Structure formats: C-alpha cells, structure tokens
Amino acid sequence: MGFATKTKNMVDELTGATKERVGDVCGDERLRVEGVRQRDDARARQAREERAEQSDRELDRTAR
C-alpha cells in the first residue's frame, strides 16, 4: 500500500469523524450518520489494504 492510499484513508477517516461530531453538536442526524459511514468505510479500506499487504509478505516468505 502506498503513501497516497494510506493518506487518503486517513483523511477520509478524519473527515468522517469531524462530520460525526459536527452533526452531534448541531443536532443534524443526517450529517452525523454520513460521518459515521465515511469513517467506517475508510477504516474498512485500510484493513483490507493491510490484509493484502500481509498476504503478499507471507507469499514472498513462502516462495523463498
């Protein structure tokens, strides 16, 4: 996983968390839910990328 992918996931996670908090403060349930979804999607993408990297490392290790 490249630096750009990690950065995008982190930015999406932080943006989602911000939307969630702003929605809480303003009482905007739609914005809060949108933020939760965005944050969760970013975390899921990051986890998939990390699992793929781990699989690649294991394949490299067993190929030797």
Backbone torsions as a table, in degrees:
resi	resn	phi	psi	omega
1	MET	NA	134.2	-177.1
2	GLY	-87.6	168.4	179.4
3	PHE	-59.1	-41.2	-178.2
4	ALA	-63.3	-40.4	179.9
5	THR	-66.6	-44.8	178.8
6	LYS	-61.6	-42.1	-179.6
7	THR	-64.4	-44.3	179.6
8	LYS	-62.0	-43.3	178.8
9	ASN	-62.3	-41.3	179.8
10	MET	-66.1	-42.4	178.8
11	VAL	-63.0	-43.4	178.4
12	ASP	-63.4	-39.4	179.0
13	GLU	-64.6	-45.1	179.8
14	LEU	-67.5	-38.7	177.9
15	THR	-63.5	-43.4	178.4
16	GLY	-62.3	-43.8	179.1
17	ALA	-63.0	-37.7	178.6
18	THR	-66.2	-44.8	178.1
19	LYS	-60.2	-40.7	179.9
20	GLU	-61.1	-46.2	-178.6
21	ARG	-67.6	-41.2	178.3
22	VAL	-63.8	-41.5	177.0
23	GLY	-60.7	-39.7	176.7
24	ASP	-62.2	-48.0	-176.5
25	VAL	-65.4	-42.2	-175.9
26	CYS	-85.5	-9.9	-177.1
27	GLY	75.5	23.1	-179.5
28	ASP	-96.8	95.9	-175.8
29	GLU	-63.7	-37.2	179.6
30	ARG	-61.5	-44.8	179.8
31	LEU	-66.4	-40.1	179.4
32	ARG	-61.7	-46.1	-179.3
33	VAL	-66.5	-40.2	176.9
34	GLU	-59.3	-41.6	178.6
35	GLY	-64.9	-42.5	178.4
36	VAL	-61.1	-45.4	-179.8
37	ARG	-63.2	-44.2	-179.3
38	GLN	-63.0	-43.7	179.6
39	ARG	-64.0	-45.3	180.0
40	ASP	-65.2	-39.5	177.5
41	ASP	-62.4	-42.6	179.5
42	ALA	-63.9	-41.8	178.4
43	ARG	-64.5	-39.6	179.3
44	ALA	-66.0	-42.7	177.0
45	ARG	-60.5	-43.2	-179.6
46	GLN	-62.7	-42.7	179.9
47	ALA	-64.5	-41.0	177.9
48	ARG	-62.5	-42.8	179.2
49	GLU	-63.0	-41.9	180.0
50	GLU	-65.8	-39.8	177.1
51	ARG	-64.4	-39.3	178.8
52	ALA	-65.0	-42.0	177.1
53	GLU	-61.8	-42.7	179.6
54	GLN	-62.6	-42.4	178.6
55	SER	-62.8	-42.2	178.2
56	ASP	-61.6	-42.8	179.0
57	ARG	-63.3	-40.8	179.8
58	GLU	-66.8	-39.4	177.4
59	LEU	-64.7	-41.7	177.7
60	ASP	-61.7	-40.3	-178.3
61	ARG	-67.5	-39.9	-178.3
62	THR	-77.5	-21.5	-179.6
63	ALA	-75.0	-14.7	-177.2
64	ARG	-79.3	NA	NA
